[in-house]
């Protein structure tokens, strides 16, 4: 049995030259501290990210591009995010920064979108 495991491990190793082809890339929303992130279980490329003082961003391509979807609201600090398990179009956002720091970004309640963040 140990011989079989060793053979499987040897076959799964990549040539080190393959790693030289990899390039680092930035995959998050620009310019803020992300406080909360939530994905849509049935859609592995869709995520929402909430920032300490920068609103909510959404990606539909696994993080390659991010769209600001909360800019027209009266508050910009996001403390938590949730997608309803019963309906992935329902997204909840709790506002206000959750961690005490040298400065606090206050919230003004909980927001609900019923159209996957469009409104």
Beta strands, then each sheet from edge to edge (+ up, - down):
strand 1: 34-40
strand 2: 43-51
strand 3: 55-59
strand 4: 67-68
strand 5: 78-83
strand 6: 91-95
strand 7: 110-113
sheet 1: 1+ 2- 3+ 4-
sheet 2: 5+ 6- 7+
end
